[in-house]
Amino acid sequence: MIERLAVSRRVDHTGRAICLHLALRLRRGCVIGMRFLLLQTKQLKGASLMVPTMKCRRPYANLYLVVAAMWLLIMTPTIETEAAQPDGGSKGWIELFDGKTLRGWHKNPEKIGHGTGGNWSVEPDGVIAGEQDPPGSGNGGILLTDRKFGDFELSLEMLPNWGSDSGIFLRSTDKGQCIQMMVDYYNGGSIGHFYGEATGGWGARTFSLEGEEKDGKLVRLRTVREQRPQEVGLADSCTPEEWLKAWKIGEWNKARIRIEGGRYPVITTYINGVKMGAFDAANSTAEGYDKEKVAELLGEKGSIALQVHGGGSYPPGAKCRYRNIRIREL
């Protein structure tokens, strides 16, 4: 008789101790089967395993001890690796930033609308910081990955100063042409929605931000100019209330961006696990958006880029900061 039993893939030290204890009982010749061994660890729920229920006597005790040991050896390393990794495991993830140098990145090689590239540096604790060069000069730019990506999932953390104007460029060219997830952290700005950088200047957002300051420090945010997703060409969007609840003022916020679909991708953004918006490049009706023009300019692959906006509205000394930048191709 074969019976399917539920066994957790998250085997902790307690679970292993139980299994080893029961295996020793087998060694001493207890009339007990593997079914009992697994039933004793029934608090570990998750994976399913086909287990024989037939009983064993002393001549078979060593065989079952070997089977128990093999089960522990096979399951434990895999389980520990999965449990230790965020976002469902480490498989396929590539670290884009080593935390110490800007190896693998480059500034825009020629002057673009935002400037000659801005000033990018590595700060303690593995942080990329960007600001205008020199501060308050109006000279910004972008920092791009040397490697190009098509369909992918990007994960990073961000900590922009209030008043800074940044963005995460997707499928970017060296000229800064891209679809951007905005990181516009100022009055009238937006974080998590979309902008067509140097691809028509179109925008797709359902609300804008306004901040309340006290003694020169941001203390509260509210939303203004609210619209429905369909009115701005988005397939989906969070509500203003959801955004305000998700965003952490003065703290690191985690962004996740998923882009897939080849020439006309669907781009979905998340902040701190909350879905911010979804842009469908094949069907968007955003004002000024031309899907064929954008597809022709960007192709199906490009760099990931971080932006320091050019111009005089950027406060002197304001920085946009990023860390834990990684990607996996889909």
C-alpha positions in Angstrom: 0.0 0.0 0.0 1.3 3.4 -0.9 0.1 6.6 0.8 0.8 10.2 0.0 1.9 12.2 3.1 2.4 15.9 3.4 5.9 16.8 4.6 7.3 20.3 4.9 10.3 21.3 2.8 11.3 23.7 5.6 13.1 21.2 7.8 14.5 22.9 10.9 16.9 21.5 13.5 14.0 20.2 15.6 12.6 18.3 12.7 16.0 16.7 11.9 16.4 15.8 15.6 13.0 14.0 15.5 13.9 12.1 12.4 17.3 11.0 13.7 15.8 9.9 17.0 13.2 7.8 15.2 15.9 6.4 12.9 17.9 5.2 16.0 14.7 3.5 17.2 14.7 1.7 13.9 18.3 0.7 14.4 17.4 -0.9 17.8 14.8 -3.0 16.0 11.5 -1.2 16.7 8.6 -2.5 14.7 8.0 0.8 12.9 8.0 2.0 9.3 8.9 5.1 7.5 5.3 6.1 7.5 5.4 6.4 11.3 8.7 8.4 11.1 7.0 11.0 8.8 3.8 11.1 10.8 5.8 12.1 13.8 7.0 15.2 11.9 3.5 16.0 10.6 3.8 19.5 11.9 6.0 20.1 8.9 3.6 20.9 6.1 4.1 21.6 2.4 5.7 19.1 0.0 4.3 15.7 -0.8 6.2 12.4 -0.7 5.3 8.9 -1.7 6.0 6.7 1.3 5.6 2.9 1.8 3.5 1.9 4.8 4.7 -1.7 5.2 6.2 -2.6 8.6 9.8 -3.7 9.1 11.4 -6.0 11.6 15.0 -6.1 12.7 16.4 -7.6 9.4 15.1 -4.4 7.6 16.0 -1.8 10.2 19.3 -0.9 8.7 17.6 -0.4 5.3 15.1 2.1 6.7 17.9 3.9 8.6 19.7 4.4 5.3 16.5 5.7 3.6 15.9 8.1 6.5 19.4 9.4 6.3 19.2 9.9 2.5 16.0 11.8 2.9 17.6 14.2 5.4 20.7 14.7 3.2 18.7 15.3 0.0 16.0 17.6 1.5 17.9 19.7 4.0 20.4 21.6 1.8 17.7 22.5 -0.7 15.3 23.6 1.9 17.9 25.8 3.7 18.9 27.6 0.5 15.3 28.4 -0.4 14.4 29.6 3.1 17.4 31.9 3.2 16.6 33.7 0.0 14.2 36.6 -0.4 11.7 36.8 -3.3 11.2 33.1 -3.6 14.9 32.0 -4.0 18.1 32.9 -5.6 17.8 31.0 -8.8 18.7 33.1 -11.8 19.3 36.4 -9.9 22.3 38.5 -10.9 23.8 41.2 -8.6 24.1 44.3 -10.8 26.0 46.3 -8.1 28.8 44.8 -6.0 28.4 47.3 -3.2 31.9 48.6 -3.5 32.6 49.9 -7.1 30.7 51.0 -10.2 32.2 48.2 -12.2 29.6 47.1 -14.8 28.1 50.6 -15.0 28.8 53.7 -17.2 27.5 57.2 -17.5 25.9 58.4 -20.7 28.9 58.6 -23.1 27.6 61.8 -24.8 25.7 64.7 -23.4 22.0 64.2 -23.3 19.1 66.4 -22.4 19.8 66.0 -18.7 23.5 66.7 -18.9 26.9 65.0 -19.2 26.1 62.2 -16.7 25.9 63.7 -13.2 28.0 62.6 -10.2 27.7 59.0 -9.1 29.6 57.6 -6.1 29.6 54.6 -3.8 28.7 55.3 -0.2 29.3 53.1 2.9 27.0 50.1 3.3 26.8 49.4 -0.4 24.9 52.4 -1.7 25.0 54.1 -5.1 24.4 57.8 -4.7 23.7 60.2 -7.6 23.5 64.0 -7.6 24.1 66.9 -10.1 27.6 67.7 -11.0 28.5 70.0 -9.4 25.5 70.0 -6.9 22.9 72.5 -7.9 24.5 73.2 -11.3 21.6 71.7 -13.4 24.0 69.1 -14.9 22.6 65.6 -14.5 22.5 62.4 -16.5 22.2 58.7 -16.1 24.2 55.7 -14.9 23.7 52.6 -17.1 24.5 48.9 -16.9 27.0 47.8 -19.4 24.9 44.7 -20.0 21.5 44.9 -21.8 18.4 43.0 -20.8 15.1 42.2 -22.5 12.4 40.5 -20.4 13.4 40.6 -16.7 12.5 41.2 -13.1 14.4 43.9 -11.3 14.7 44.3 -7.5 16.3 47.2 -5.7 15.9 49.6 -2.7 15.7 53.3 -3.0 16.1 56.3 -0.7 15.6 59.6 -2.5 15.9 62.9 -0.7 12.7 65.0 -0.8 13.0 67.3 -3.8 15.1 65.0 -5.9 14.1 64.0 -9.4 15.2 60.5 -10.4 13.9 57.5 -12.2 14.6 53.8 -13.1 15.1 53.5 -16.9 14.0 50.3 -18.5 15.5 49.0 -21.8 17.4 52.3 -22.0 19.7 53.4 -24.7 22.9 55.4 -24.1 21.0 58.4 -25.1 18.5 57.9 -22.3 15.6 56.8 -24.4 13.5 54.4 -22.4 10.3 53.6 -20.5 10.9 55.0 -17.1 9.5 54.0 -13.7 9.4 57.5 -12.1 11.1 58.3 -8.9 10.0 61.9 -8.9 10.1 62.8 -5.2 8.8 66.4 -5.1 5.6 68.4 -5.2 3.8 67.3 -8.3 5.9 64.2 -8.7 5.1 60.5 -8.8 6.8 57.3 -7.8 6.0 53.9 -9.3 4.1 55.1 -12.4 5.5 55.5 -16.0 7.0 58.1 -18.3 8.3 57.9 -21.9 11.8 59.3 -21.5 12.9 60.7 -24.9 10.3 58.6 -26.6 7.5 61.2 -26.9 7.4 62.6 -23.4 4.2 60.8 -22.6 3.1 60.1 -19.0 0.9 57.5 -17.4 0.1 58.2 -13.7 -3.2 58.2 -11.8 -2.2 60.8 -9.2 0.6 63.2 -8.2 2.3 63.8 -4.8 2.3 66.8 -2.5 4.4 67.0 0.6 4.1 68.8 3.9 7.3 70.0 5.5 8.2 71.0 9.0 11.5 72.8 9.7 12.7 71.9 6.3 11.9 68.2 6.7 9.2 66.1 5.0 6.7 64.9 7.5 3.6 64.0 5.5 2.5 63.2 1.9 -0.9 63.4 0.2 -2.1 62.8 -3.3 -3.6 65.3 -5.8 -5.1 65.2 -9.4 -6.4 61.7 -9.1 -7.6 59.9 -12.2 -8.7 56.4 -13.1 -6.2 54.0 -14.7 -8.1 53.8 -18.0 -8.1 57.6 -18.3 -4.3 57.7 -18.3 -3.6 54.6 -20.4 -2.7 52.2 -17.6 -3.9 48.6 -17.4 -4.0 48.8 -13.7 -3.0 51.1 -10.8 -3.0 51.2 -7.0 -5.3 53.6 -5.3 -3.9 56.8 -3.7 -4.6 55.3 -0.3 -2.7 52.1 -1.1 0.3 54.1 -2.3 0.4 56.3 0.9 0.1 53.3 3.1 3.0 51.5 1.2 5.5 54.3 1.0 7.8 54.8 4.0 8.9 58.4 4.5 12.6 58.7 5.3 13.3 55.0 5.0 14.5 52.6 2.4 11.7 51.5 0.1 11.9 48.3 -2.0 10.9 48.4 -5.6 10.3 45.5 -7.9 9.7 45.8 -11.6 8.7 43.1 -14.0 8.9 43.6 -17.8 8.0 40.9 -20.3 6.4 40.6 -23.7 9.2 41.3 -26.2 8.6 44.2 -28.6 5.4 45.4 -26.8 6.0 44.5 -23.1 3.7 44.6 -20.1 5.5 46.4 -17.3 4.4 45.9 -13.7 5.8 47.8 -10.7 5.6 47.2 -7.0 6.8 49.1 -3.9 7.2 47.3 -0.6 5.1 44.4 -2.1 2.2 46.6 -3.2 1.4 46.7 -6.9 1.8 50.3 -8.1 0.8 50.0 -11.7 0.7 48.0 -14.9 1.6 49.5 -18.4 0.6 47.4 -21.4 2.8 48.7 -24.3 0.6 47.0 -26.9 -2.7 48.5 -25.8 -2.0 51.7 -23.9 -4.0 54.8 -24.8 -1.7 57.2 -22.9 -1.7 60.7 -24.4 1.2 61.1 -26.8 2.2 57.4 -26.7 3.0 55.8 -30.0 3.7 52.1 -29.6 5.5 51.7 -32.9 7.8 54.7 -32.4 8.7 53.5 -28.9 9.3 49.9 -30.1 11.5 51.2 -32.9 13.6 53.4 -30.6 14.1 50.8 -27.9 14.0 47.4 -29.5 13.6 44.4 -27.3 16.7 44.9 -25.1 18.4 47.8 -23.3 20.3 48.8 -20.2 19.0 49.4 -16.7 19.7 53.0 -15.8 19.4 55.3 -12.8 18.7 59.0 -13.3 19.7 62.3 -11.9 17.4 64.8 -13.6 19.0 67.9 -15.1 17.8 71.5 -14.7 17.4 74.1 -12.0 14.6 72.5 -10.0 16.9 69.9 -8.4 17.8 71.1 -4.9 21.5 71.6 -4.3 22.9 68.7 -2.4 19.9 66.4 -3.0 20.8 62.8 -3.8 19.0 59.7 -5.0 20.3 56.6 -3.4 20.0 52.9 -4.5 21.2 49.6 -3.1 20.7 45.8 -3.3 20.2 46.0 -7.1 19.7 42.7 -8.7 18.0 41.2 -11.8 16.9 38.0 -13.2 16.0 37.4 -16.8 12.7 35.8 -17.8 
